Amino acid sequence: MRRFAIPAYPIQRTLAVVAVVAGLGLGGLSCSDATSVKSRTPSKVSRELLVLYDAYVDARRTGAPLCPETPRLRIEEDRVIVDATATIGNARGLAADLVALGMRHAVAYERVVSGELPISSIPALDDLGNLAFVRAAMGSPSSGATGTSCPR
């Protein structure tokens, strides 16, 4: 019994794969703001950092405390601890770029640079040529890793 017929021609096969992949990506992100993560193009920046930036902008605009969607983010004041991966082993160059964006306590090991990045600098990360990918460093669920007092 066949449930899904794979087209015989390569172009039809490619189009079928593209349609399936596009369908999977439609409901992935959600945010209330029209200029939020949902409307952005693919990025070197992880989803949780993009969502954190949107929450930061909303909190600054409304005067409310910053309460990130992901409670395990490690936030200190208005900074988030990140792990950034350099392209082709250029961690020192990436560290210098991140420090120029305001990163404190930057530490490089092999291709990874970790440190406290200002949340306001998150949109500028996509412009770094030495950056392959950046994500938030997560705390353990029981560590109370956020530096905010959010009702959970």
C-alpha positions as CSV (number, residue, x, y, z in Angstrom):
1,M,0.0,0.0,0.0
2,R,1.5,3.3,-1.1
3,R,0.7,6.4,1.0
4,F,2.9,9.0,-0.8
5,A,4.0,8.7,-4.4
6,I,7.4,10.1,-5.1
7,P,7.5,11.8,-8.5
8,A,9.6,10.1,-11.1
9,Y,11.2,13.2,-12.6
10,P,14.0,15.1,-10.7
11,I,12.3,18.5,-11.1
12,Q,9.0,17.2,-9.7
13,R,10.9,15.5,-6.8
14,T,12.7,18.8,-6.0
15,L,9.5,20.8,-6.1
16,A,7.8,18.2,-3.8
17,V,10.6,18.5,-1.3
18,V,10.5,22.3,-1.4
19,A,6.8,22.2,-0.8
20,V,7.1,19.9,2.2
21,V,10.0,22.0,3.7
22,A,8.1,25.2,3.2
23,G,5.0,23.8,4.9
24,L,7.0,22.7,7.9
25,G,8.4,26.2,8.4
26,L,5.2,28.1,8.4
27,G,4.1,27.7,12.0
28,G,7.5,27.7,13.6
29,L,7.7,31.1,15.2
30,S,5.1,33.2,17.0
31,C,5.3,36.7,18.3
32,S,2.6,39.4,18.6
33,D,4.6,42.3,17.0
34,A,4.3,42.8,13.2
35,T,8.0,43.4,12.9
36,S,8.9,40.6,15.1
37,V,10.9,37.4,14.6
38,K,8.2,35.9,12.4
39,S,8.9,38.5,9.6
40,R,12.7,38.3,9.6
41,T,14.8,36.5,7.0
42,P,16.9,33.5,8.0
43,S,19.6,34.5,10.4
44,K,22.9,33.6,12.0
45,V,21.1,34.4,15.3
46,S,19.2,31.7,17.1
47,R,15.4,32.0,17.6
48,E,15.6,32.5,21.4
49,L,17.9,35.5,21.0
50,L,15.6,37.1,18.4
51,V,12.6,36.5,20.6
52,L,14.5,37.9,23.6
53,Y,15.3,41.1,21.6
54,D,11.7,41.5,20.7
55,A,10.7,41.1,24.4
56,Y,13.5,43.6,25.3
57,V,12.2,46.2,22.9
58,D,8.6,45.8,24.1
59,A,9.8,46.0,27.8
60,R,11.7,49.2,27.1
61,R,8.8,50.7,25.2
62,T,6.2,49.9,27.9
63,G,8.4,50.3,31.0
64,A,7.5,46.7,32.1
65,P,10.2,44.3,33.4
66,L,11.9,42.1,30.9
67,C,10.3,38.6,31.1
68,P,11.8,36.4,28.4
69,E,9.8,33.6,26.8
70,T,12.6,31.1,27.7
71,P,13.1,31.2,31.4
72,R,16.5,29.4,31.2
73,L,18.2,32.3,29.5
74,R,21.2,33.6,31.5
75,I,20.5,37.4,31.7
76,E,22.6,39.8,33.7
77,E,21.2,43.4,33.8
78,D,20.6,44.2,30.1
79,R,23.0,41.5,28.8
80,V,22.6,37.9,27.8
81,I,25.3,35.3,28.0
82,V,25.9,33.9,24.5
83,D,28.0,31.2,22.7
84,A,29.1,32.4,19.3
85,T,30.7,30.1,16.7
86,A,33.3,31.6,14.4
87,T,33.7,30.8,10.8
88,I,36.7,28.7,9.9
89,G,38.4,28.9,13.3
90,N,38.6,32.7,13.5
91,A,37.6,33.0,17.1
92,R,40.0,35.8,17.9
93,G,38.6,38.0,15.1
94,L,35.1,37.1,16.2
95,A,35.9,38.0,19.8
96,A,37.2,41.4,18.7
97,D,34.0,42.0,16.7
98,L,31.8,41.0,19.7
99,V,33.8,43.2,22.1
100,A,33.2,46.1,19.6
101,L,29.5,45.4,20.0
102,G,29.8,45.7,23.8
103,M,30.5,42.1,24.9
104,R,32.0,41.8,28.4
105,H,34.1,38.9,29.7
106,A,34.7,37.5,26.2
107,V,36.4,34.1,26.3
108,A,37.5,32.3,23.1
109,Y,38.2,28.6,22.9
110,E,38.8,26.9,19.5
111,R,35.9,28.3,17.4
112,V,33.6,29.4,20.2
113,V,33.4,32.8,21.9
114,S,31.3,33.2,25.0
115,G,30.5,36.3,27.0
116,E,27.9,38.8,28.1
117,L,26.4,40.6,25.1
118,P,24.1,43.6,25.4
119,I,20.6,42.6,24.3
120,S,20.4,45.8,22.2
121,S,23.3,44.5,20.1
122,I,21.5,41.3,18.9
123,P,20.3,42.8,15.5
124,A,23.9,43.7,14.6
125,L,25.1,40.1,14.9
126,D,24.0,39.2,11.4
127,D,26.4,41.7,10.0
128,L,29.5,40.1,11.4
129,G,31.5,38.3,8.7
130,N,33.4,36.1,11.2
131,L,30.2,34.8,12.8
132,A,28.7,31.4,11.7
133,F,26.0,31.1,14.4
134,V,25.2,32.5,17.9
135,R,22.9,31.1,20.5
136,A,22.1,31.9,24.1
137,A,23.9,30.0,26.8
138,M,21.2,28.2,28.8
139,G,21.2,27.7,32.6
140,S,19.8,24.5,34.2
141,P,16.1,24.5,34.9
142,S,16.6,24.6,38.7
143,S,19.3,27.3,38.7
144,G,17.0,30.2,38.4
145,A,19.3,31.5,35.7
146,T,17.5,34.6,34.7
147,G,18.5,37.8,36.2
148,T,14.9,39.0,36.2
149,S,12.0,38.6,38.6
150,C,9.3,37.3,36.4
151,P,6.1,35.6,37.6
152,R,6.3,32.0,36.4
